[in-house]
Amino acid sequence: MDSRSSHLFSFTQASFILPGTCISCWRLAMPVENFLRPLRYLALIALAAFIGDLAHIALDPRSPTPCIGSSGGIAGVITFYALNFPRMRLAFLMRWGFVWFRWIRLPAWFVFVLWILFQIIGTLEQKAGMSSVSSAAHLGGAAVGVVAWLVWRKPNEKSRMLV
């Protein structure tokens, strides 16, 4: 297999390494799949993973950071969840020091805004060669999640929209 075809193979197969990543976002994926139904959900993940990989490549075509996994696909699901269910409260276990732990609950829209800010910072770090995490793939997948939400949301459910 020559170099060009091996890169194409790597690019296409990387988007379908889903099981481990999907398990980690299981809590967010189930309501999105129930809302979209299986075929549109699969289309969301596949398209977001593909666009995420393209964003990774577009940021730095000569990057030594491999384009592996389904980060863009999961980012699309996270984005769709946050836009479709903005008032749902997500629980996080916070640790203060070595002993004290506390659960905090934050609305999905707030967590999403923080996550996007971290991805923008991560993309700047990736471009500067300071990070091996493809935050550009996350942002590419998130863009697909926004478009999917705009296309597939139910128009009579304005109460879910961010105001």
C-alpha positions as CSV (number, residue, x, y, z in Angstrom):
1,M,0.0,0.0,0.0
2,D,1.5,3.3,-1.0
3,S,1.7,6.4,1.3
4,R,-1.3,8.2,-0.2
5,S,-3.7,5.2,0.0
6,S,-2.6,4.4,3.6
7,H,-3.4,8.0,4.6
8,L,-6.8,7.7,3.0
9,F,-7.4,4.4,4.8
10,S,-6.4,5.9,8.1
11,F,-8.6,8.9,7.5
12,T,-11.7,6.8,6.8
13,Q,-11.3,4.1,9.4
14,A,-10.4,6.6,12.2
15,S,-14.0,7.9,12.3
16,F,-15.5,4.6,13.1
17,I,-13.5,3.8,16.3
18,L,-16.6,4.6,18.3
19,P,-17.3,2.1,21.0
20,G,-14.9,3.3,23.7
21,T,-15.7,7.0,23.0
22,C,-19.5,6.4,22.9
23,I,-19.4,4.6,26.2
24,S,-17.8,7.7,27.8
25,C,-20.7,10.0,26.5
26,W,-23.4,7.4,27.0
27,R,-25.5,9.7,29.2
28,L,-25.6,12.4,26.5
29,A,-25.9,10.1,23.5
30,M,-29.1,8.3,24.6
31,P,-31.4,11.3,24.6
32,V,-30.0,12.5,21.3
33,E,-30.5,9.2,19.7
34,N,-34.0,8.9,21.1
35,F,-34.8,12.4,19.7
36,L,-33.2,11.9,16.2
37,R,-34.0,8.2,15.8
38,P,-31.2,5.8,14.8
39,L,-30.6,6.7,11.2
40,R,-30.3,10.5,11.7
41,Y,-28.2,9.9,14.8
42,L,-25.8,7.7,12.8
43,A,-25.7,10.4,10.1
44,L,-24.9,13.1,12.8
45,I,-22.0,11.1,14.2
46,A,-20.6,10.1,10.8
47,L,-20.8,13.6,9.3
48,A,-19.5,15.3,12.4
49,A,-16.6,12.8,12.6
50,F,-15.8,13.4,8.9
51,I,-16.0,17.2,9.1
52,G,-14.0,17.1,12.4
53,D,-11.3,15.1,10.6
54,L,-11.3,17.7,7.8
55,A,-11.0,20.5,10.3
56,H,-8.0,18.7,11.9
57,I,-6.3,18.4,8.5
58,A,-7.2,22.0,7.5
59,L,-5.7,23.4,10.6
60,D,-2.3,22.0,9.8
61,P,-2.0,19.6,6.9
62,R,1.6,18.7,7.9
63,S,0.7,18.0,11.6
64,P,2.4,15.0,13.2
65,T,-0.7,14.6,15.3
66,P,-2.6,11.6,14.0
67,C,-6.3,11.9,13.1
68,I,-7.6,9.1,15.2
69,G,-11.0,8.4,16.7
70,S,-14.3,10.0,16.6
71,S,-13.8,13.2,18.5
72,G,-15.7,15.2,15.9
73,G,-18.6,12.8,16.0
74,I,-18.9,12.9,19.7
75,A,-18.5,16.7,19.7
76,G,-21.5,16.8,17.3
77,V,-23.6,14.8,19.7
78,I,-22.5,16.9,22.7
79,T,-23.4,20.1,20.7
80,F,-26.8,18.7,19.7
81,Y,-27.5,17.7,23.3
82,A,-26.6,21.1,24.7
83,L,-28.7,23.0,22.1
84,N,-31.7,20.6,22.3
85,F,-31.7,20.2,26.0
86,P,-30.1,23.4,27.4
87,R,-31.8,23.3,30.8
88,M,-30.9,19.8,31.6
89,R,-28.5,19.8,34.5
90,L,-25.3,17.8,34.3
91,A,-23.6,16.5,37.4
92,F,-19.9,16.8,38.0
93,L,-17.8,15.5,40.9
94,M,-15.6,18.3,42.0
95,R,-12.5,17.7,44.1
96,W,-11.0,20.2,46.5
97,G,-7.7,19.2,47.9
98,F,-7.1,15.5,48.5
99,V,-10.1,14.6,50.6
100,W,-13.2,16.8,50.1
101,F,-15.5,15.9,47.2
102,R,-18.7,17.6,46.2
103,W,-21.2,17.0,43.4
104,I,-22.2,20.1,41.4
105,R,-25.0,20.4,38.8
106,L,-24.7,22.8,36.0
107,P,-27.1,23.5,33.1
108,A,-26.1,21.9,29.8
109,W,-25.9,25.3,28.0
110,F,-23.4,26.6,30.5
111,V,-21.2,23.5,30.3
112,F,-21.4,23.7,26.5
113,V,-20.2,27.4,26.5
114,L,-17.3,26.5,28.8
115,W,-16.4,23.5,26.6
116,I,-16.4,25.6,23.4
117,L,-14.1,28.1,25.1
118,F,-11.7,25.3,26.1
119,Q,-11.8,23.9,22.5
120,I,-10.9,27.3,21.1
121,I,-8.0,27.6,23.5
122,G,-7.0,24.0,22.6
123,T,-7.1,24.8,18.9
124,L,-4.7,27.7,19.4
125,E,-2.4,25.4,21.4
126,Q,-2.7,22.7,18.7
127,K,-1.8,25.2,16.0
128,A,1.2,26.3,18.1
129,G,2.4,22.7,18.5
130,M,1.7,22.7,22.3
131,S,-1.1,20.0,22.3
132,S,-1.5,16.6,20.7
133,V,-5.3,16.7,21.2
134,S,-7.2,17.7,18.1
135,S,-9.4,20.5,19.4
136,A,-9.9,21.5,15.8
137,A,-11.7,18.2,15.2
138,H,-13.9,19.0,18.2
139,L,-14.9,22.4,16.8
140,G,-15.5,20.9,13.3
141,G,-17.8,18.3,14.8
142,A,-19.5,20.9,17.0
143,A,-20.2,23.0,13.9
144,V,-22.0,20.0,12.4
145,G,-24.0,19.6,15.6
146,V,-25.2,23.2,15.4
147,V,-26.3,22.7,11.7
148,A,-28.0,19.4,12.6
149,W,-29.8,21.0,15.5
150,L,-31.0,23.8,13.2
151,V,-32.3,21.3,10.6
152,W,-33.7,18.7,12.9
153,R,-35.1,20.5,15.9
154,K,-38.8,20.6,16.3
155,P,-40.1,24.0,15.5
156,N,-42.9,24.0,18.1
157,E,-40.4,23.4,20.9
158,K,-39.2,27.0,21.3
159,S,-38.9,26.6,25.1
160,R,-35.8,24.5,24.6
161,M,-34.0,27.2,22.6
162,L,-31.3,29.4,24.1
163,V,-32.7,32.9,24.7
